């Protein structure tokens, strides 16, 4: 990711924003990175990652290996949720 994108999610830049604006900015930074690793579920994975604390999301943005592990973790959990819905007959 270009360095100016990381500046956009610096603690100082985020401090000036409302909580909703912070999540939006973090989401915009996360989505393309998540799409590289999990293109089909990128929206769902990004939404799940945005439930984390802002500092944790910033840490993920700064560490590609850590982000990839977290994407794998979230993807696994999403798959488990789908299996549970199927077991309960709640598939759309």
Secondary structure, DSSP 8 states (H G I E B T S, - for coil): --HHHHHHTSHHHHHTS-HHHHHHHHHHHHHHHHHHH-STTHHHHHHHHTTS-HHHHHHHHH-HHHHHHHHHHHHHHHHHHHHHHHHTT---
